[in-house]
Amino acid sequence: MRVLGIDPGTIRLGYGIIVGEEQMCMTCCGVLNFSSKKPIETRLYSLYNELSQIIAEHQPDEVAIEEPFVGRNTRSALAIGRAQAVAMLAATNQGLPVYRYSPTEIKQQTTNYGASDKRQVQEMIRLQLGLPQPPQPSDAADALATAICHLQQRRLEFNISSKLRA
């Protein structure tokens, strides 16, 4: 299974593709950067086009997207929600199923601790994927963590359904 993980944002959107069932392997990761000086609609349009190209090039089977964290900055959460919606549209437009995970779920699945900081997440991603260095920047690492979270969730669901059928 090939999963595209997305850490949404309207200025920086992280993406990462992981292949694997039992053994996971990173195919690619990166960040799409957009100027904060451009109007939001222009950034969202560019985000859609660039994500659509990534999907077409790498042909993922499923897409996992991090949910926005709504803290003190509601304006930021709204912008992230817009980027999330565009990412969902780009995936759905190419016939891909989309799964969403909260930041706490992602950290729990990847580090076994739902309040891990960015460095802990990056180091666990490095270990789980056998990378020589932690993935950089943190937006790309968060996208990889989202893809790993999804693969582990799918594995858990498969194991539970297998036991129920037995």
C-alpha positions in Angstrom: 0.0 0.0 0.0 1.2 3.5 -0.9 0.0 6.3 1.4 0.3 10.0 0.9 0.5 11.8 4.2 -0.3 15.6 4.3 0.4 18.2 6.9 -1.9 21.0 5.6 -1.1 24.7 5.6 -1.6 27.6 3.3 2.0 28.9 3.5 3.8 25.5 4.1 2.2 22.2 3.3 4.2 19.1 4.1 3.8 15.9 2.2 5.3 12.4 2.4 4.7 9.1 0.7 5.3 5.8 2.4 5.0 2.4 0.9 4.5 -0.7 3.0 2.5 -3.2 4.9 4.8 -5.0 7.3 8.0 -3.0 6.4 7.6 0.7 5.7 9.8 2.7 3.2 9.7 6.4 2.4 9.3 7.2 -1.2 9.6 10.9 -1.0 8.8 13.9 1.2 8.9 17.6 1.0 7.2 20.9 1.5 5.1 23.1 -0.8 5.9 26.7 0.0 3.5 29.6 -0.8 4.1 33.3 -0.3 2.0 34.8 2.5 1.8 38.0 0.4 -0.3 36.3 -2.2 -4.1 36.2 -1.7 -5.4 33.1 0.0 -7.4 32.0 -3.1 -4.2 32.1 -5.2 -2.4 30.0 -2.7 -5.2 27.5 -2.5 -5.3 27.2 -6.3 -1.6 26.6 -6.4 -1.8 24.1 -3.6 -4.5 22.2 -5.4 -2.5 22.1 -8.7 0.8 21.0 -7.0 -0.9 18.4 -4.9 -2.7 17.0 -7.9 0.7 16.7 -9.7 2.2 14.9 -6.7 -0.7 12.5 -6.6 -0.5 11.9 -10.4 3.2 11.3 -10.3 3.4 9.0 -7.2 0.0 7.2 -7.5 -0.8 6.7 -3.8 -3.6 4.2 -2.9 -4.9 6.3 0.0 -4.4 9.8 1.5 -4.0 10.6 5.2 -4.4 14.2 6.3 -3.7 15.8 9.7 -6.7 17.6 11.2 -6.2 21.2 12.2 -5.3 21.9 15.8 -7.7 24.5 17.2 -5.8 26.3 19.9 -5.7 29.9 20.7 -5.2 31.0 17.1 -8.5 30.4 15.4 -7.4 32.3 12.3 -4.5 29.9 11.8 -6.9 26.9 12.3 -9.2 28.3 9.7 -6.4 28.6 7.2 -5.2 25.1 7.9 -8.8 23.9 7.5 -9.0 25.5 4.1 -5.8 23.8 3.0 -7.1 20.5 4.4 -10.3 20.9 2.3 -8.3 21.6 -0.8 -6.1 18.5 -0.2 -9.2 16.4 0.3 -10.6 17.8 -3.0 -7.3 17.0 -4.9 -7.3 13.4 -3.6 -11.0 12.8 -4.1 -10.8 14.3 -7.6 -8.4 11.5 -8.5 -10.6 8.8 -6.9 -8.6 8.3 -3.7 -10.0 7.6 -0.3 -9.1 10.2 2.3 -8.6 9.6 6.1 -8.2 12.3 8.7 -6.3 12.1 12.0 -5.9 14.5 14.9 -2.4 15.6 15.9 -2.7 13.6 19.1 -3.7 10.4 17.3 -0.7 10.8 15.0 1.8 11.4 17.8 0.3 8.5 19.8 0.6 6.1 16.8 4.2 7.2 15.9 5.8 7.9 19.3 3.4 6.1 21.8 2.9 9.5 23.5 0.2 11.9 22.3 2.0 15.1 23.5 5.4 14.5 21.8 7.3 17.5 20.6 8.5 18.0 17.0 12.0 16.6 17.6 10.6 13.4 19.2 8.3 12.9 16.2 11.2 13.5 13.8 13.4 11.0 15.6 10.8 8.3 15.8 10.1 8.7 12.0 13.8 8.4 11.4 13.9 5.2 13.4 10.8 3.6 12.0 11.8 4.3 8.4 15.5 3.5 8.9 16.6 7.0 7.7 20.2 8.2 8.4 18.9 11.6 9.5 15.5 12.8 10.9 13.4 14.1 8.0 13.5 17.9 7.5 11.7 20.2 7.7 9.3 19.4 10.4 6.3 19.9 8.0 7.6 17.0 5.9 8.2 14.9 9.0 4.6 15.6 10.2 3.3 14.4 6.8 5.4 11.2 7.1 4.1 10.7 10.6 0.5 11.1 9.3 1.2 8.4 6.7 2.7 6.1 9.3 -0.2 6.7 11.6 -2.6 5.6 8.8 -0.6 2.5 7.9 -0.5 1.5 11.5 -4.2 2.1 11.9 -4.9 0.0 8.8 -2.7 -2.8 10.2 -4.6 -2.7 13.5 -8.0 -2.8 11.8 -6.8 -5.8 9.7 -5.6 -7.7 12.7 -8.8 -7.1 14.6 -11.0 -8.2 11.7 -8.7 -11.3 11.2 -9.2 -12.3 14.8 -13.0 -11.7 14.6 -13.2 -14.0 11.6 -11.2 -16.8 13.3 
